[in-house]
Amino acid sequence: MRITFIDYAEDSLSDRKISKDLIKDAILNPDEIVEGKKARKIAHKLIGDKLLRVIYEIDTKSYIVITAYFTKPKRYFNK
């Protein structure tokens, strides 16, 4: 499946200096996936001492990235 980015995601990833390669890796090889609001998924990927959270939706042909950000693992990570 393809990975697409809404405009907000494009802007926020640029502002937060998060590469699309990191996003793709988090979605395709997550450490954990949890349920989000509005039937969204959240991919968790540990990178160093930070947790990358990628919020996305799935349609029939692609993953649609809504936003992504780094945070502290202990707040969200369940493993």
LINRA-V79850 format. One record per residue. N is the residue number from 1. RES is the residue in three letters. PHI is phi in degrees with one decimal (999 if undefined). D_CENTER is the distance of its C-alpha to the mean C-alpha in Angstrom with 2 decimals. Layout:
N,RES,PHI,D_CENTER
N,RES,PHI,D_CENTER
//
This chain:
1,MET,999,15.43
2,ARG,-78.1,14.33
3,ILE,-119.7,11.00
4,THR,-118.2,11.79
5,PHE,-126.6,10.70
6,ILE,-70.9,12.57
7,ASP,-57.2,14.79
8,TYR,-59.1,13.21
9,ALA,-63.3,9.88
10,GLU,-55.7,12.36
11,ASP,-66.2,14.30
12,SER,-68.7,11.91
13,LEU,-64.8,10.36
14,SER,-64.2,14.05
15,ASP,-61.6,15.19
16,ARG,-90.6,12.85
17,LYS,56.5,13.65
18,ILE,-109.5,10.29
19,SER,-78.0,11.11
20,LYS,-66.0,9.92
21,ASP,-63.0,11.05
22,LEU,-63.9,8.69
23,ILE,-62.8,5.67
24,LYS,-60.9,8.12
25,ASP,-63.9,9.10
26,ALA,-63.9,6.13
27,ILE,-73.7,6.29
28,LEU,-83.1,10.03
29,ASN,-135.8,10.91
30,PRO,-72.7,8.98
31,ASP,-79.4,11.29
32,GLU,-165.5,10.76
33,ILE,-125.6,9.50
34,VAL,-123.7,10.81
35,GLU,-79.4,12.08
36,GLY,-109.3,11.23
37,LYS,-78.9,13.82
38,LYS,55.6,15.29
39,ALA,61.9,14.37
40,ARG,-89.2,10.61
41,LYS,-110.6,8.42
42,ILE,-128.8,5.94
43,ALA,-90.7,4.99
44,HIS,-107.6,6.75
45,LYS,-141.0,8.15
46,LEU,-75.8,11.36
47,ILE,-132.3,12.42
48,GLY,63.6,15.96
49,ASP,-99.9,16.53
50,LYS,-120.2,13.15
51,LEU,-111.1,10.03
52,LEU,-89.7,6.63
53,ARG,-111.9,4.54
54,VAL,-117.2,1.22
55,ILE,-96.0,4.53
56,TYR,-150.0,6.36
57,GLU,-118.7,10.01
58,ILE,-120.7,12.20
59,ASP,-115.9,15.57
60,THR,-66.5,18.37
61,LYS,-120.7,17.56
62,SER,-159.3,13.91
63,TYR,-91.0,10.23
64,ILE,-112.3,9.85
65,VAL,-79.8,6.87
66,ILE,-92.5,8.01
67,THR,-165.4,6.58
68,ALA,-156.5,4.81
69,TYR,-161.7,7.42
70,PHE,-95.3,9.46
71,THR,-151.5,11.73
72,LYS,-80.2,14.46
73,PRO,-59.4,13.89
74,LYS,-62.9,16.93
75,ARG,-75.4,15.67
76,TYR,-127.5,12.97
77,PHE,-77.7,13.16
78,ASN,-99.6,15.71
79,LYS,-88.5,16.82
//
